[in-house]
Amino acid sequence: MHLLVAVIEDPGKMEPILDQFYENGIGGATVLDSMGMGHLIADHYSIFSRFADLTGSQQGSTNSKVMFTVVPTEEILELAIEIIKGVVGDLTQPDTGLLFTLPVGRVEGLDTPLREG
């Protein structure tokens, strides 16, 4: 099993990702609102507040989403990553997002059926 965590900079891209997850039998994802460090400290440091002014950021606004899900196999993990990249694009480009995975040794309380590879 694997934990997949993805930070998606454009909140509008989360729904298409989740739609494709559903269509491919990948369930049990949780999505949280998030904000990057630069936006949080903009009011404390003048250089960051200038950046926030240029990007139209407002204190307290949410500018990204974090999705995490547990997937049972390497095959499903790769499919989930392909879906994310297909919607978001090249994650090496600025303002797209990032993802990482971690091995999971044990899960309890997961009621959503997961697609078996």
Residue pairs with C-beta under 8 A, 6 or more apart in sequence:
1 70
1 71
1 72
1 103
1 104
1 105
1 107
2 70
2 71
2 74
2 77
2 101
2 102
2 103
2 104
3 68
3 69
3 70
3 101
3 102
3 103
3 104
4 67
4 68
4 69
4 70
4 71
4 77
4 80
4 81
4 99
4 100
4 101
5 66
5 67
5 68
5 99
5 100
5 101
5 102
6 17
6 66
6 67
6 68
6 84
6 97
6 98
6 99
7 34
7 64
7 65
7 66
7 97
7 98
7 99
8 14
8 17
8 64
8 65
8 66
8 67
8 84
8 88
8 97
9 63
9 64
9 88
9 95
9 96
9 97
10 64
10 88
10 95
10 96
10 97
11 33
11 62
11 63
11 64
11 65
13 87
13 88
14 31
14 65
14 67
16 87
17 67
17 83
17 84
17 87
17 88
18 29
18 31
18 67
20 83
20 86
20 87
21 27
21 29
21 69
21 80
21 83
24 79
24 83
24 115
25 115
26 69
26 71
26 76
26 79
26 80
26 83
26 114
26 115
27 69
27 112
27 113
27 114
27 115
28 69
28 70
28 110
28 112
28 114
29 67
29 68
29 69
30 67
30 68
30 69
31 65
31 66
31 67
32 65
32 66
32 67
33 62
33 64
33 65
33 66
34 62
34 63
34 64
34 65
34 66
35 61
35 62
35 63
35 64
36 63
36 64
38 48
38 51
38 52
39 52
39 57
39 59
39 61
39 63
41 48
42 48
42 49
42 51
42 52
42 57
42 59
43 49
43 59
51 57
52 58
52 59
57 63
64 97
69 80
70 104
70 107
70 110
70 114
71 77
71 80
71 114
72 114
72 115
72 116
72 117
73 116
73 117
74 117
75 117
76 114
76 115
76 117
77 101
81 99
84 97
84 99
85 91
88 96
88 97
89 96
90 96
91 97
91 98
91 99
